[in-house]
């Protein structure tokens, strides 16, 4: 499992994806970050998947064949807790 911290760059995630074999489940942990994590996957053909993760949730996905995933955008949103 890989833990992504706010100060790490997108290259950390890109390196993790590049080095993983096709078919492997990848798990990104945002440990200790009390923020909502918004993730956007952009694929060839115009497909876009958007997911919001509650604080403490992991991002899990399976690596597919190359040439289809065009980008991943991760945004950390402020979270003030329940009111």
N, C-alpha and C positions, 0 to 999 in steps of 0.2 A: 504494500500500500504506500502511496505517496501523500505526504502532507504538504499542502500549498499554503504559504504564509503571504500576507499582504505585500511584503517587500520583494517577493520573488517575481520574476518576469514571466511573460507568456512562454518564453523559451523552455522553461522547466516542464510545462505541460507538453509542449511540442516534442521535447526530447523523450519524455515518457512514452508518448504515442508512437514515435518513430522507432524506438527500440523494442517495443512489444511485438510479439508475433500475432499474425491475423488469427482471430478467434479467441484471443485472451481477454478476459474481463479485467478492466482497469478500474481502480477505485481511488478517487481523489478525496482526501480528508481535509476539511477546513477547520481543524481542531483549534479550539480556544477562541475562535473568532465569533463574537456574539452579533453577527450580522446576517441578514438575508442574502443569499447568494443567488444571483440570476445568471443562468447559463444559456447561451444561444449557440446552437450548432448550425452551420450553413453548409449545404450539400450542393453538388452539381445538379443542374436542372431546376434550380430555384427553390428547392426544399429547405425550409428553416424550421428547426425545433427549438422552442423556448421552454425553459423549466425554471421555476423558483424553488429554492431549497430553504427550508426553515433552518434557523441556527442549530448547528450540531449535526446536520444531515450530511451524508457522503454523496458524492457524485459517482455513479457506477454506470459503465457502458462497456460494450464489447467492440474491440477493434475489428473493422472490416477491411476489405480490399482497398488498396490505394487508388487515388484518382477521383474519389467521390466526395470526401470531406474537404471542403474549401476553407473552413475556419471555425474556431471556437472562441467566443467572447465571454469572459467571466466578469461580472460586475458585483462588487460588494456594496450592498445598500445599508444605510443606517437602520438600526433596530432599537427601539426604545422600550421594548418589552410590552407586556399586557398592561392595558390601562383600565 
